[in-house]
Amino acid sequence: MALYLTEDDVRELMNMEAAIEVVEEAFRRLASGEAVNVPRARAQAPGIMLHTMSAAAEYLGLVGFKAYTTTAKNSRFHVALYDAGSGEMRALIEADHLGRLRTGATSGVATEYMARPDARVVGLFGSGRQARTQLKAVCTVRRIDRVDVFSPNAERQIAFAEEMSEYCGTQVVPVHSPEEAAAEKDIVICATSSKTPVFDGRALDEGTHLNVIGSNFLLKAEIDETTVRRANHIVCDSIEQCRLEAGDFVEALEEGAVDWPLMHELCDVVSGRQTGRAVPDDITLFKSVGLAIEDVAVGAEILERARREGLGRELPF
């Protein structure tokens, strides 16, 4: 029987520390060929878009997909897991929080391998739910002393800073300009819905690591061509999928500031085939568009915990 798990079940069963471990292993298995990721596809009708993405995790004995709809009013997310041997459905999981958790966890893995070990100060663009899990992940893998957060919504920015100071156990401070959030930082996080760059790349200090996660459409870019040009190491969660969705690279590619063969994949960095940082003064950039293998891996861990703790509802098929 398949198990149905709600958003509340996911929140109760999974935390960031475990999600980072699970996602790191998923990228290690991608490198070894024991997992396969299939890029997102989109089907659009008036007022709605359906997004689907899938993956096979041989090492977990599962295959699965995430499907979600977006409209002007809301979004709905589900992850489905199937037994790789029998083909039977094992779980259907409400996946809004799961998606934010796995996206944050992936940036946590990238930060662990790419940011300087002594990174202590963070600049954060965004004050929404994705920004929340991004910051939690970074604070999980690095001992962060201060976070400067910038958001055009001042009221939400202040509330976010208060909440995240307690949640992450560090000082989160609202700042008044993009330059304040970008300059003199060890790590910069971009987790916004902006269609245009949120800061000037000239503001970045040498040695900064960036996690850029807000855009997965070619017409949207959170960072400018200068930022891409200044990056000594560029790592993607998937180059194949970034070619389809990473609007952050479009201008830099057109200007000849970068080319795809110069970029690397996170699985190769995790496996040790590539390095994410050569020297402390390198500027490193991780671009995430979100992969189904992350959803399947985190979903599998949630399913295992649900079975163990007796949570969820059996479906009649």
C-alpha positions as CSV (number, residue, x, y, z in Angstrom):
1,M,0.0,0.0,0.0
2,A,1.1,3.5,-0.7
3,L,1.5,6.0,2.1
4,Y,0.1,9.6,1.8
5,L,2.0,12.2,3.8
6,T,0.9,15.8,4.4
7,E,2.9,19.0,4.7
8,D,2.5,18.6,8.5
9,D,4.0,15.1,8.3
10,V,7.0,16.4,6.3
11,R,7.6,19.2,8.9
12,E,7.5,16.8,11.8
13,L,9.7,14.1,10.2
14,M,12.5,16.0,8.5
15,N,15.0,18.6,9.5
16,M,17.8,20.5,7.8
17,E,20.7,18.5,9.2
18,A,19.3,15.2,7.9
19,A,18.3,16.7,4.6
20,I,21.8,17.9,3.9
21,E,23.2,14.4,4.6
22,V,20.6,12.9,2.3
23,V,21.2,15.4,-0.5
24,E,25.0,15.1,-0.3
25,E,24.7,11.3,-0.7
26,A,22.3,11.8,-3.7
27,F,24.9,13.9,-5.5
28,R,27.6,11.4,-4.7
29,R,25.4,8.7,-6.2
30,L,24.8,10.9,-9.3
31,A,28.6,11.0,-9.8
32,S,28.9,7.2,-9.5
33,G,26.0,6.5,-12.0
34,E,23.7,5.0,-9.3
35,A,21.2,7.8,-9.8
36,V,19.7,9.5,-12.9
37,N,18.1,13.0,-13.0
38,V,15.7,14.1,-15.7
39,P,15.2,17.9,-16.2
40,R,12.0,19.7,-15.6
41,A,9.4,20.0,-18.4
42,R,6.5,22.5,-18.4
43,A,3.0,22.4,-19.9
44,Q,1.0,25.6,-20.0
45,A,-2.6,26.5,-20.4
46,P,-4.4,29.8,-19.8
47,G,-3.9,30.7,-16.1
48,I,-1.9,27.6,-15.1
49,M,1.4,25.9,-15.6
50,L,2.2,22.2,-14.9
51,H,5.8,21.4,-14.0
52,T,7.1,17.8,-14.0
53,M,10.5,16.4,-13.2
54,S,11.7,12.8,-12.4
55,A,14.6,10.8,-11.2
56,A,15.7,7.2,-10.7
57,A,17.6,6.3,-7.5
58,E,19.0,2.8,-8.0
59,Y,20.8,3.0,-4.7
60,L,17.5,3.5,-2.9
61,G,15.5,1.1,-4.9
62,L,13.1,3.8,-6.0
63,V,12.1,5.9,-8.9
64,G,9.9,9.0,-8.6
65,F,8.7,12.3,-9.8
66,K,7.7,15.8,-8.6
67,A,4.7,17.5,-10.2
68,Y,3.5,20.9,-9.3
69,T,1.1,23.5,-10.6
70,T,1.5,27.3,-10.5
71,T,-1.3,29.8,-10.9
72,A,-1.6,33.5,-10.1
73,K,-3.0,32.6,-6.7
74,N,-1.1,29.6,-5.5
75,S,1.1,26.6,-6.1
76,R,0.6,22.9,-5.4
77,F,3.4,20.4,-5.0
78,H,3.5,16.5,-4.9
79,V,6.3,14.0,-4.9
80,A,5.5,10.4,-5.9
81,L,7.8,7.4,-5.1
82,Y,7.6,4.0,-6.8
83,D,9.4,0.7,-6.0
84,A,12.1,0.1,-8.6
85,G,11.5,-3.6,-8.6
86,S,7.7,-3.9,-8.6
87,G,6.7,-0.5,-10.0
88,E,4.2,-0.1,-7.2
89,M,3.6,3.3,-5.7
90,R,5.2,3.6,-2.2
91,A,4.3,7.2,-1.3
92,L,2.6,10.3,-2.4
93,I,3.9,13.3,-0.5
94,E,2.7,16.9,-0.3
95,A,6.0,18.6,-1.2
96,D,5.9,22.4,-0.7
97,H,8.0,22.3,2.4
98,L,9.9,19.3,1.1
99,G,10.9,21.4,-1.9
100,R,12.2,24.3,0.1
101,L,14.0,21.9,2.5
102,R,15.8,20.1,-0.3
103,T,16.7,23.4,-2.1
104,G,18.2,24.7,1.1
105,A,20.0,21.4,1.7
106,T,21.6,21.5,-1.7
107,S,22.9,25.0,-1.1
108,G,24.2,23.7,2.3
109,V,26.1,20.9,0.5
110,A,27.5,23.5,-2.0
111,T,28.5,25.8,0.8
112,E,30.3,23.0,2.7
113,Y,32.4,22.2,-0.4
114,M,32.9,25.7,-1.8
115,A,32.8,28.4,0.9
116,R,35.9,29.2,2.9
117,P,36.1,27.1,6.1
118,D,36.3,30.3,8.2
119,A,33.2,31.9,6.6
120,R,31.4,33.8,9.3
121,V,29.4,36.7,7.7
122,V,26.5,36.3,5.3
123,G,24.6,38.6,3.0
124,L,21.1,37.5,2.2
125,F,18.8,38.8,-0.6
126,G,15.2,37.7,0.1
127,S,12.9,37.3,3.1
128,G,10.5,34.6,2.0
129,R,10.2,30.9,2.7
130,Q,13.0,29.9,0.3
131,A,15.3,32.4,2.0
132,R,14.5,30.9,5.3
133,T,15.7,27.4,4.4
134,Q,18.7,28.7,2.5
135,L,19.9,30.6,5.6
136,K,19.2,27.6,7.9
137,A,21.3,25.4,5.6
138,V,24.2,27.8,5.5
139,C,24.1,28.2,9.3
140,T,24.1,24.4,9.6
141,V,27.4,23.9,7.7
142,R,29.2,27.1,8.8
143,R,29.5,28.9,12.2
144,I,27.8,32.2,11.1
145,D,28.2,35.2,13.4
146,R,26.2,37.8,11.4
147,V,23.7,37.9,8.6
148,D,22.8,41.2,6.7
149,V,19.4,40.7,5.0
150,F,18.0,42.9,2.3
151,S,14.5,42.9,1.0
152,P,12.4,45.6,-0.7
153,N,9.6,44.8,1.7
154,A,10.8,46.5,4.9
155,E,8.1,45.2,7.2
156,R,8.7,41.6,6.1
157,Q,12.5,42.1,6.2
158,I,12.3,43.2,9.9
159,A,10.0,40.3,10.8
160,F,12.3,37.9,9.0
161,A,15.4,39.1,10.8
162,E,13.7,38.7,14.2
163,E,12.5,35.2,13.4
164,M,15.7,33.9,11.8
165,S,18.0,35.3,14.6
166,E,16.3,32.9,16.9
167,Y,15.8,30.1,14.5
168,C,19.5,30.1,13.3
169,G,21.0,31.1,16.6
170,T,22.9,34.1,15.1
171,Q,22.5,37.8,14.5
172,V,20.3,38.7,11.6
173,V,20.2,42.4,10.8
174,P,18.0,44.2,8.2
175,V,20.1,46.5,5.9
176,H,18.9,49.4,3.8
177,S,20.6,48.8,0.4
178,P,21.7,45.9,-1.8
179,E,25.3,47.1,-1.6
180,E,25.3,46.6,2.2
181,A,24.1,43.0,1.8
182,A,26.7,42.2,-0.9
183,A,29.8,43.9,0.3
184,E,32.3,42.5,2.8
185,K,30.6,39.1,3.0
186,D,32.0,35.6,3.1
187,I,28.8,34.1,1.7
188,V,26.0,35.8,-0.3
189,I,22.7,34.1,-0.8
190,C,20.2,35.1,-3.5
191,A,16.7,33.7,-2.9
192,T,14.3,36.1,-4.5
193,S,11.6,36.2,-7.2
194,S,13.3,39.1,-8.9
195,K,13.5,39.1,-12.7
196,T,16.5,41.4,-12.7
197,P,19.9,41.4,-10.9
198,V,19.5,42.3,-7.2
199,F,23.0,43.8,-6.7
200,D,26.1,45.1,-8.6
201,G,28.7,42.4,-8.9
202,R,31.4,45.0,-8.3
203,A,30.4,45.1,-4.6
204,L,31.6,41.6,-3.9
205,D,34.8,41.0,-2.0
206,E,37.5,38.5,-3.0
207,G,36.8,35.1,-1.4
208,T,33.0,35.4,-1.4
209,H,30.9,32.3,-2.1
210,L,27.5,32.7,-3.7
211,N,24.4,30.5,-3.6
212,V,22.0,31.7,-6.3
213,I,18.7,29.8,-6.3
214,G,15.8,32.2,-7.1
215,S,15.5,31.9,-10.9
216,N,14.8,28.8,-12.9
217,F,13.6,30.6,-16.0
218,L,15.8,32.0,-18.8
219,L,14.1,35.4,-18.6
220,K,14.9,35.9,-14.9
221,A,18.3,36.7,-13.4
222,E,19.2,37.5,-9.8
223,I,22.9,38.2,-10.6
224,D,24.5,40.4,-13.2
225,E,27.1,39.6,-15.9
226,T,29.8,41.2,-13.7
227,T,29.2,38.7,-10.9
228,V,29.4,35.8,-13.3
229,R,32.6,37.2,-14.9
230,R,34.3,37.6,-11.5
231,A,33.6,34.1,-10.4
232,N,36.7,31.9,-10.4
233,H,34.6,28.7,-10.0
234,I,31.1,28.2,-11.2
235,V,29.3,25.0,-10.1
236,C,25.7,24.0,-11.2
237,D,23.4,21.4,-9.6
238,S,23.0,20.2,-13.2
239,I,24.6,21.8,-16.3
240,E,22.0,20.1,-18.5
241,Q,19.2,21.7,-16.6
242,C,20.9,25.0,-16.2
243,R,21.2,25.2,-20.0
244,L,17.4,25.1,-20.1
245,E,16.6,27.3,-17.1
246,A,19.5,29.4,-15.7
247,G,18.7,32.9,-16.7
248,D,21.5,34.1,-14.5
249,F,24.0,33.0,-17.1
250,V,22.3,34.3,-20.3
251,E,24.0,37.8,-20.5
252,A,27.4,36.4,-19.5
253,L,27.2,33.7,-22.1
254,E,26.2,36.3,-24.8
255,E,29.0,38.6,-23.8
256,G,31.6,35.7,-23.8
257,A,32.3,36.1,-20.1
258,V,31.8,32.4,-19.5
259,D,31.1,29.2,-21.4
260,W,29.5,26.0,-20.3
261,P,32.7,23.9,-20.6
262,L,34.2,26.1,-17.9
263,M,31.5,25.2,-15.4
264,H,31.3,22.1,-13.2
265,E,28.5,20.0,-11.6
266,L,28.0,19.7,-7.9
267,C,28.1,15.9,-8.1
268,D,31.7,16.1,-9.4
269,V,32.7,18.5,-6.6
270,V,31.1,16.2,-4.0
271,S,32.9,13.2,-5.5
272,G,36.2,14.9,-5.6
273,R,36.6,14.9,-9.3
274,Q,36.5,18.7,-9.4
275,T,37.3,21.4,-6.8
276,G,34.9,24.1,-5.8
277,R,37.6,26.4,-4.5
278,A,41.3,26.5,-5.2
279,V,42.5,29.4,-3.0
280,P,40.9,31.6,-0.3
281,D,40.6,34.6,-2.5
282,D,38.6,32.8,-5.2
283,I,35.0,34.0,-5.8
284,T,32.9,30.9,-6.0
285,L,29.4,30.6,-7.5
286,F,26.8,27.9,-7.0
287,K,23.8,28.0,-9.3
288,S,20.8,25.9,-8.3
289,V,17.7,25.3,-10.4
290,G,16.4,22.4,-8.4
291,L,16.6,18.7,-9.3
292,A,14.2,15.8,-9.0
293,I,16.9,13.5,-7.5
294,E,16.9,15.9,-4.5
295,D,13.1,15.4,-4.1
296,V,13.3,11.7,-4.5
297,A,16.2,11.3,-2.0
298,V,14.6,13.5,0.6
299,G,11.2,12.0,0.0
300,A,12.7,8.5,0.5
301,E,14.1,9.5,3.9
302,I,10.8,11.0,4.9
303,L,9.0,7.8,3.9
304,E,11.3,5.7,5.9
305,R,10.9,7.8,9.0
306,A,7.1,7.9,8.5
307,R,7.0,4.1,8.4
308,R,9.1,3.9,11.5
309,E,7.0,6.4,13.5
310,G,3.6,5.3,12.2
311,L,2.7,8.6,10.5
312,G,0.8,9.0,7.3
313,R,-2.4,7.5,5.7
314,E,-2.5,4.4,3.6
315,L,-4.0,4.9,0.1
316,P,-6.3,2.3,-1.4
317,F,-4.0,1.3,-4.3
